[in-house]
Amino acid sequence: MRDHAQRLQGLGTTIFAEMSALAVQTNSVNLGQGFPDTDGPDSVLEAAVTAIRSGANQYPPGRGIPPLRQAIVDHQKRFYGLSYDPDTQVLVTTGATEAIASALLAYVEPGDEVIALEPYYDSYAACIAMAGGRRVPVTLRAPDFRLDLDELRAAVTPRTKVLLINSPHNPTGTVLTDDELRGIAAVAVEHDLVVIEDEVYEHLIFDGLQHRPLTSYEGMAERTVSIGSAGKTFSVTGWKIGWVTGTPEVVTAVNTAKQFLTYVSGAPFQPAVAGALALGDEYFDDLRTTMQAKRDLLCDGLAALGFGVHRPQGTYFVTTDVRPLGYTDGVEFCRMLPEKTGVVAIPHQVFYDNVDAGRPLVRWAFCKQPQILEEALSRLTKL
């Protein structure tokens, strides 16, 4: 039998699958994968049950049900002052992952270059490859993981087509500043680039910081594919309800690819997410406060154990340097960890092309119940 397509070379089993299997084998506390261990609000869950019982079980409209598209429009207006037409400027997708894949398929020709902030979520590399593009990393380097705008400008070539931007940034937890976002916008406008912005952690930002959508900057509305998701904000990662907002031309381009991937999905979850997006400010405030407390619990505990801790500004994840504990390689450390301590984490270097930049770094998820985080910290004392 012939080998698979060359563009899939190196895209084997994800590190998440490997580490999750190890977690099961060793009965470990899994701080590897970024999913909560509690469900979302009861009202949101009940809305999905009601939708199932009410018959919302067949194909929904291709772009998503009208109430959800309107709820997305209302959300963007409420939090960012952005105005969209729910009929032409919103597309509901099977999670943010499909939105990213569809956007890359829509805009990337074989050989086009896609600049992505490194370390990057592993699906970025896979989706760029499947679109036939070539990824070009711009590295956020420890300890502060800030964007070097000179490095970004230097990465642009005549082959550059897309900037793939993620803020709040997984896995580093960096929230891009106004100056950094202005710099990105200037590069995009100067070189006429498409910008795909992954904003799935928009409501998981700490220490009083604010999320600023790139599309709100001058010259960006017509070139930005803005991507959001319900999974992280409402603790329903398995529902896979995401969305794209942009100009009618942008949304039509993304939908042209999306309609031939899943076509539609999540019929009973769509009305439930519409209700979730309309929850009061207290829900979003409590989400941030609760998650920040979990961040601090895990960060303080890991620091007390001797790790070099990089406290994140957002997301579900904290990054640590394992060198203070006498280790130099994050992959070796993470493969050793379940057997030795009964805890699972994810090595950073799998998110890098510049492997050396991530070699000593390890990512931990803190979107777990406090007692689970405390149990993990207790087990890690075996180190």
PLY file of the C-alpha trace (Angstrom):
ply
format ascii 1.0
element vertex 383
property float x
property float y
property float z
element edge 382
property int vertex1
property int vertex2
end_header
0.00 0.00 0.00
1.26 3.49 -0.83
2.45 5.88 1.90
0.15 8.66 3.03
0.43 12.16 1.59
3.78 13.84 2.21
2.09 16.89 3.74
0.98 14.69 6.67
4.54 13.61 7.41
5.30 14.02 11.10
1.65 14.43 12.08
1.36 11.20 14.03
-0.45 10.56 17.30
-0.73 13.78 19.24
1.13 14.24 22.50
-2.27 14.62 24.17
-3.28 11.10 23.15
0.03 9.69 24.36
-0.12 11.45 27.71
-3.80 10.71 28.27
-3.11 7.01 27.67
-0.28 7.20 30.20
-2.61 8.86 32.68
-5.07 5.97 32.41
-2.33 3.31 32.65
-0.84 4.87 35.79
-4.08 6.17 37.39
-2.55 9.63 37.31
-4.02 13.07 37.91
-4.21 14.42 34.35
-3.10 18.05 34.18
-2.20 17.55 30.53
-5.33 18.11 28.45
-7.07 21.44 28.78
-10.61 20.49 29.67
-12.49 21.27 32.89
-13.53 18.49 35.27
-16.85 20.18 36.05
-19.78 20.88 33.74
-21.05 24.25 32.64
-24.00 26.17 34.13
-27.11 24.10 34.87
-29.29 26.42 32.82
-27.10 25.85 29.77
-27.08 22.07 30.20
-30.85 21.98 30.68
-31.34 24.05 27.54
-29.54 21.36 25.53
-31.69 18.62 27.09
-34.83 20.62 26.30
-33.67 21.12 22.72
-33.14 17.38 22.26
-36.58 16.58 23.67
-38.13 19.33 21.52
-36.84 17.78 18.32
-33.73 19.87 17.53
-31.95 16.73 16.31
-31.72 17.15 12.55
-29.48 19.32 10.38
-29.57 22.96 11.48
-29.11 25.73 8.88
-25.68 25.65 7.24
-24.48 28.86 8.89
-26.01 28.03 12.29
-29.44 28.60 13.80
-30.61 32.25 13.72
-30.86 32.59 17.55
-27.22 31.54 17.99
-25.99 33.82 15.22
-27.87 36.70 16.83
-26.44 35.79 20.25
-22.91 35.87 18.81
-23.61 39.30 17.31
-24.98 40.52 20.65
-21.92 39.13 22.47
-19.48 40.93 20.16
-21.40 44.18 20.60
-21.70 43.82 24.36
-18.07 43.04 25.11
-16.19 44.80 22.28
-18.54 47.29 20.64
-18.29 45.41 17.33
-21.29 45.34 14.99
-22.14 42.41 12.70
-25.04 41.28 10.55
-26.18 37.87 11.87
-27.21 36.71 8.40
-24.03 37.52 6.48
-21.21 38.01 9.02
-21.48 35.01 11.35
-20.76 31.32 10.78
-21.25 28.60 13.39
-18.57 25.89 13.23
-17.73 22.54 14.82
-15.57 24.12 17.47
-12.77 26.60 16.92
-10.60 23.83 15.48
-12.83 23.46 12.44
-13.01 27.23 12.10
-9.21 27.41 11.98
-9.00 24.55 9.48
-11.71 26.08 7.27
-10.07 29.52 7.33
-6.69 28.08 6.35
-8.24 25.98 3.57
-10.09 29.09 2.37
-7.04 31.35 2.13
-3.89 29.25 1.78
-2.65 28.02 -1.59
0.04 25.31 -1.77
3.37 26.95 -0.98
1.92 29.98 0.79
3.56 30.88 4.09
1.59 31.14 7.31
3.24 32.98 10.19
2.19 31.61 13.58
3.17 32.56 17.10
5.31 29.80 18.55
4.74 27.72 20.68
1.50 26.93 18.93
-1.46 24.68 19.56
-0.72 21.46 17.67
-3.72 21.65 15.33
-2.25 24.81 13.78
0.67 22.88 12.33
-1.62 20.10 11.09
-4.14 22.46 9.48
-1.43 24.52 7.77
0.04 21.29 6.38
-3.32 20.00 5.17
-3.90 23.30 3.38
-0.55 22.85 1.64
0.98 25.86 3.36
4.34 26.31 5.01
4.42 27.43 8.62
6.83 30.13 9.66
7.25 30.48 13.44
7.73 33.69 15.35
8.83 32.57 18.79
7.52 33.90 22.10
10.51 33.27 24.34
10.72 32.55 28.05
10.59 34.04 30.58
8.13 36.76 29.53
6.82 35.25 26.24
6.33 38.66 24.59
6.00 39.19 20.85
9.10 40.65 19.20
7.63 42.88 16.48
10.98 43.16 14.70
11.06 39.37 14.45
7.50 39.37 13.11
8.37 41.96 10.45
11.48 40.01 9.48
9.45 36.81 9.04
7.31 38.29 6.25
8.33 37.34 2.69
6.63 37.68 -0.71
5.15 34.20 -0.04
3.48 35.21 3.22
-0.31 34.99 2.99
-1.67 34.61 6.54
-0.86 35.63 10.10
-2.27 33.10 12.58
-2.61 34.91 15.91
-3.76 33.44 19.23
-4.50 35.72 22.19
-4.87 34.87 25.03
-2.13 32.54 23.91
-2.08 28.78 24.42
0.21 27.44 25.85
2.11 30.42 27.31
-0.85 32.37 28.73
0.37 35.62 27.16
-2.26 38.29 26.47
-1.12 40.52 23.61
-0.81 44.20 24.54
-2.23 47.14 22.64
1.25 47.94 21.27
1.75 44.35 20.12
-1.66 44.26 18.45
-1.03 47.59 16.73
2.25 46.20 15.45
0.55 43.09 14.09
-2.11 45.25 12.41
0.53 47.45 10.81
2.34 44.42 9.35
-0.92 42.93 8.07
-2.02 46.15 6.39
1.41 46.92 4.91
1.73 43.47 3.33
-1.99 42.90 2.61
-2.15 39.77 4.76
-5.13 37.80 6.01
-5.22 37.49 9.80
-6.81 34.48 11.47
-7.33 35.31 15.15
-8.06 32.51 17.61
-9.84 34.12 20.58
-11.19 31.04 22.38
-9.76 32.13 25.76
-11.20 35.67 25.49
-13.04 35.41 28.84
-10.18 33.69 30.69
-7.96 36.72 31.32
-6.60 37.57 34.75
-5.18 40.42 36.82
-7.58 43.00 35.40
-6.29 42.70 31.82
-8.64 43.04 28.85
-8.97 41.18 25.56
-8.73 43.44 22.49
-9.92 41.87 19.20
-7.54 42.53 16.31
-10.49 43.23 14.02
-11.16 46.43 16.00
-7.87 48.01 14.82
-7.69 50.31 11.81
-7.58 48.46 8.50
-8.21 45.07 10.10
-11.97 44.48 9.78
-11.81 43.54 6.11
-8.88 41.13 6.52
-9.54 39.41 9.88
-11.14 36.01 10.48
-12.20 36.21 14.14
-12.74 32.85 15.82
-14.52 32.16 19.11
-15.85 29.13 20.91
-18.24 28.13 23.69
-16.12 25.25 24.95
-13.68 27.05 27.22
-15.99 29.84 28.37
-18.86 27.58 29.41
-16.99 24.37 30.31
-18.59 22.39 27.47
-15.53 21.48 25.43
-17.19 18.32 24.11
-20.06 20.23 22.50
-17.72 21.62 19.82
-19.61 24.83 19.08
-17.40 27.56 17.65
-17.93 30.51 15.35
-16.39 32.87 12.84
-17.18 36.57 12.53
-15.94 38.89 9.81
-17.01 40.73 6.70
-19.56 38.98 4.45
-16.70 38.17 2.07
-14.59 36.63 4.85
-17.46 34.54 6.23
-18.45 33.32 2.76
-14.85 32.30 2.02
-14.56 30.32 5.27
-17.99 28.74 4.78
-17.01 27.60 1.30
-14.49 25.26 2.93
-16.45 24.55 6.12
-19.58 23.29 4.32
-17.58 20.40 2.88
-16.01 19.41 6.22
-18.84 18.82 8.70
-21.52 20.80 6.84
-23.31 21.32 10.18
-23.17 19.94 13.71
-24.40 20.27 17.28
-28.08 21.01 16.54
-29.33 20.76 20.16
-26.25 22.49 21.52
-26.70 25.59 19.38
-29.78 26.96 21.22
-28.10 26.16 24.53
-25.00 28.15 23.58
-27.23 31.03 22.44
-28.58 31.17 25.97
-25.12 30.85 27.48
-23.80 33.87 25.57
-26.62 35.95 27.06
-25.73 35.09 30.67
-25.25 38.08 32.96
-21.93 39.74 33.74
-21.76 37.90 37.06
-21.19 34.61 35.21
-18.21 35.94 33.27
-16.81 37.73 36.32
-17.09 34.58 38.45
-15.46 32.50 35.74
-12.42 34.78 35.74
-12.22 35.01 39.52
-12.53 31.26 40.03
-10.00 30.39 37.35
-7.52 33.00 38.61
-7.71 31.43 42.07
-6.95 28.03 40.54
-4.07 29.54 38.59
-2.61 30.96 41.78
-3.09 27.68 43.67
-1.19 25.70 41.06
1.47 28.36 40.37
2.24 28.86 44.05
2.36 25.12 44.65
4.68 24.43 41.71
6.96 27.31 42.76
7.14 25.89 46.29
8.24 22.56 44.79
11.14 24.30 43.03
9.85 24.69 39.47
10.59 27.88 37.56
7.02 29.18 37.17
5.84 31.53 34.41
2.52 32.87 35.77
0.06 33.19 32.85
-2.07 36.25 32.10
-4.84 34.10 30.62
-5.96 30.64 29.42
-6.12 27.36 31.37
-2.38 26.74 31.48
0.76 27.48 33.45
4.24 26.94 32.01
7.15 25.80 34.16
10.87 25.38 33.64
12.07 22.00 34.92
15.78 22.87 35.00
15.74 24.07 38.65
14.77 20.49 39.55
17.74 19.07 37.64
15.95 18.05 34.44
16.75 19.41 30.98
14.26 17.77 28.61
10.51 18.30 28.98
9.54 15.22 26.94
11.69 12.93 29.08
10.37 14.64 32.22
6.71 14.20 31.19
7.20 10.55 30.21
8.83 9.87 33.57
6.32 11.84 35.63
3.23 9.55 35.64
5.15 6.47 36.79
7.13 8.36 39.41
4.48 10.71 40.81
1.06 9.82 39.35
0.68 13.19 37.57
0.51 13.99 33.84
1.67 17.21 32.16
2.51 18.18 28.57
6.01 19.03 27.28
6.23 22.42 25.56
8.68 21.40 22.87
6.00 19.57 20.87
4.50 23.02 20.17
7.73 24.37 18.62
9.65 24.21 15.37
12.53 25.80 17.32
12.61 22.81 19.66
15.45 24.09 21.82
13.36 27.10 22.88
10.78 24.79 24.44
12.96 21.88 25.55
13.04 22.63 29.31
9.42 23.80 29.53
6.31 21.90 30.68
2.63 22.92 30.51
0.10 22.18 33.26
-3.69 22.69 33.09
-5.30 24.35 36.11
-8.95 24.14 34.92
-9.59 21.46 37.54
-11.28 21.37 40.92
-9.08 22.77 43.71
-8.89 19.42 45.46
-7.57 17.82 42.26
-4.87 20.49 41.94
-3.95 19.97 45.60
-3.77 16.21 45.08
-1.47 16.72 42.09
0.80 19.01 44.10
0.88 16.50 46.94
1.91 13.72 44.53
4.58 15.91 42.96
6.42 16.09 46.29
7.80 12.65 45.27
10.09 14.52 42.89
0 1
1 2
2 3
3 4
4 5
5 6
6 7
7 8
8 9
9 10
10 11
11 12
12 13
13 14
14 15
15 16
16 17
17 18
18 19
19 20
20 21
21 22
22 23
23 24
24 25
25 26
26 27
27 28
28 29
29 30
30 31
31 32
32 33
33 34
34 35
35 36
36 37
37 38
38 39
39 40
40 41
41 42
42 43
43 44
44 45
45 46
46 47
47 48
48 49
49 50
50 51
51 52
52 53
53 54
54 55
55 56
56 57
57 58
58 59
59 60
60 61
61 62
62 63
63 64
64 65
65 66
66 67
67 68
68 69
69 70
70 71
71 72
72 73
73 74
74 75
75 76
76 77
77 78
78 79
79 80
80 81
81 82
82 83
83 84
84 85
85 86
86 87
87 88
88 89
89 90
90 91
91 92
92 93
93 94
94 95
95 96
96 97
97 98
98 99
99 100
100 101
101 102
102 103
103 104
104 105
105 106
106 107
107 108
108 109
109 110
110 111
111 112
112 113
113 114
114 115
115 116
116 117
117 118
118 119
119 120
120 121
121 122
122 123
123 124
124 125
125 126
126 127
127 128
128 129
129 130
130 131
131 132
132 133
133 134
134 135
135 136
136 137
137 138
138 139
139 140
140 141
141 142
142 143
143 144
144 145
145 146
146 147
147 148
148 149
149 150
150 151
151 152
152 153
153 154
154 155
155 156
156 157
157 158
158 159
159 160
160 161
161 162
162 163
163 164
164 165
165 166
166 167
167 168
168 169
169 170
170 171
171 172
172 173
173 174
174 175
175 176
176 177
177 178
178 179
179 180
180 181
181 182
182 183
183 184
184 185
185 186
186 187
187 188
188 189
189 190
190 191
191 192
192 193
193 194
194 195
195 196
196 197
197 198
198 199
199 200
200 201
201 202
202 203
203 204
204 205
205 206
206 207
207 208
208 209
209 210
210 211
211 212
212 213
213 214
214 215
215 216
216 217
217 218
218 219
219 220
220 221
221 222
222 223
223 224
224 225
225 226
226 227
227 228
228 229
229 230
230 231
231 232
232 233
233 234
234 235
235 236
236 237
237 238
238 239
239 240
240 241
241 242
242 243
243 244
244 245
245 246
246 247
247 248
248 249
249 250
250 251
251 252
252 253
253 254
254 255
255 256
256 257
257 258
258 259
259 260
260 261
261 262
262 263
263 264
264 265
265 266
266 267
267 268
268 269
269 270
270 271
271 272
272 273
273 274
274 275
275 276
276 277
277 278
278 279
279 280
280 281
281 282
282 283
283 284
284 285
285 286
286 287
287 288
288 289
289 290
290 291
291 292
292 293
293 294
294 295
295 296
296 297
297 298
298 299
299 300
300 301
301 302
302 303
303 304
304 305
305 306
306 307
307 308
308 309
309 310
310 311
311 312
312 313
313 314
314 315
315 316
316 317
317 318
318 319
319 320
320 321
321 322
322 323
323 324
324 325
325 326
326 327
327 328
328 329
329 330
330 331
331 332
332 333
333 334
334 335
335 336
336 337
337 338
338 339
339 340
340 341
341 342
342 343
343 344
344 345
345 346
346 347
347 348
348 349
349 350
350 351
351 352
352 353
353 354
354 355
355 356
356 357
357 358
358 359
359 360
360 361
361 362
362 363
363 364
364 365
365 366
366 367
367 368
368 369
369 370
370 371
371 372
372 373
373 374
374 375
375 376
376 377
377 378
378 379
379 380
380 381
381 382
